[in-house]
Amino acid sequence: MNSVTVRTLLVRGMLAGLAAGVLALVIAYLLGEPRVDAAIAFEEAHSHEHGHEMEVVSRGVQSTAGLATGVLVYGVALGGIAALVFCFALGRIGRFGARTTAALLSGAALVVVYLVPFLKYPANPPAVGDPDTIGTRTALFFLMMLLGILLAVAATILGRRLAPKLGNWNATVAAGAAFVVAIGIAYAFLPGYDNVPAGFSGTLLWQFRLSTIAIQLVLWTAFGLLFGHLAERVVPARQAAAAQAAPVTS
């Protein structure tokens, strides 16, 4: 792709990420925030055990402007990164069109970027988790994310190399199995943290974690559909122009 096409797709990816972020924001506000409020209420009820900390930013700002800023910036950033990955992947992962490639990349991103680290280090609401380990847990989450991305790239390369010998289906299954085994080994060797205070509702914890999955699912699904539609309006036009400009041989 030339620089004009890449720039156009980058802008459309960021716009699609922004629109997907708006939808994810609605889910976060409706599903996530009530669970956060319930967790904060539990934490405040037991604050006498650890002392009361002064609130720097009010809860009202956190649940409205703060939430909107975080989710929308997150959506725009991921949309831009995903658009650049799309530019590299189009035509390299199979004979897929722009819409299908966008859908495949969005699904892979949901699994690799979020679900893989989430299954080892799930999201916790306030009052859950040792505050002294938050830095370590955050670093391990991003380490697991990086490992997931690298292993996914390695599995893709493995699948492409096995395809001539095993066929596309068998090569895909073999590469997927290798990816799962490698992730399982990483899970076994990395430390785990799951400190739930006594008396904290297991149902609330489960609902909070499900809400975080719902937010990511809506974000990546909406992005894949929106960006696939926008990208398809750019790439075929460029390809058609290039085909018409190509010399005809007899």
HELIX and SHEET records of a PDB file:
HELIX    1   1 SER A    3  ILE A   27  1                                  25    
HELIX    2   2 ALA A   28  GLY A   32  3                                   5    
HELIX    3   3 GLU A   33  ALA A   45  1                                  13    
HELIX    4   4 SER A   47  GLU A   49  5                                   3    
HELIX    5   5 ARG A   59  VAL A   61  1                                   3    
HELIX    6   6 GLN A   62  GLY A   66  3                                   5    
HELIX    7   7 LEU A   67  ALA A   89  1                                  23    
HELIX    8   8 ALA A   98  ALA A  109  1                                  12    
HELIX    9   9 LEU A  110  LEU A  115  3                                   6    
HELIX   10  10 VAL A  116  LYS A  120  1                                   5    
HELIX   11  11 PRO A  131  THR A  133  5                                   3    
HELIX   12  12 ILE A  134  LEU A  166  1                                  33    
HELIX   13  13 ASN A  168  PHE A  189  1                                  22    
HELIX   14  14 GLY A  202  GLU A  232  1                                  31    
HELIX   15  15 VAL A  235  ALA A  245  1                                  11    
END                                                                             
